[in-house]
């Protein structure tokens, strides 16, 4: 072998050695990404930041696929992207959960206030001579709303803030309508008895 081919062969051999030495799978970064995903899930990202968590999981899947194809540089990029997205998902989950809690608290308080008003109207009508048949529908609405508010309160106390708005959806409007009906019934003069 002449000197030029020997130099080229040596350079190729050294290059191959360096590529194989520097080309290890990014296991540490992938583990960090998985840990960040697990932390985001624990923070509620699966309920309050689904898109961000899904993007983090997808990036980690791409990192694993790149490792399978021995493209460790691409795997590293995907692993770092996955970790960053998971950290963003955890932050978004905390922010969204706090906002959802406020919304749930507001909805629950509105429903509870409307329930108290309707119950007061029912008590006022009960003291008059209005027939039970005339207020039966309003009484049923109030009883149903009371159950809905109790279920929403239990969900809120359990930290299931997303369940509160659907549980009290429409309750306030139905209670206000029932209270109006009861007010109208209490002001309507009772029919006179014939002698």
Secondary structure, 3 states (H helix, E strand, C coil): CCHHHHHHHHHHHHHHHHHHHHCCCCHHHHHHHHHHHHHHHHCCHHHHCHHHHHHHHHHHHHHHHHHHCCCHHHHHHHHHHHHHHHHHHHHHHHHHHHHHHHHHHHHHHHHHHHHHHHHHHHHHHHCCCCCHHHHHHHHHHHHHHHHHHHHHHHHHHCCCCHHHHHHHCCHHHHHHHHHHHHHHHHHCCCCCCCC
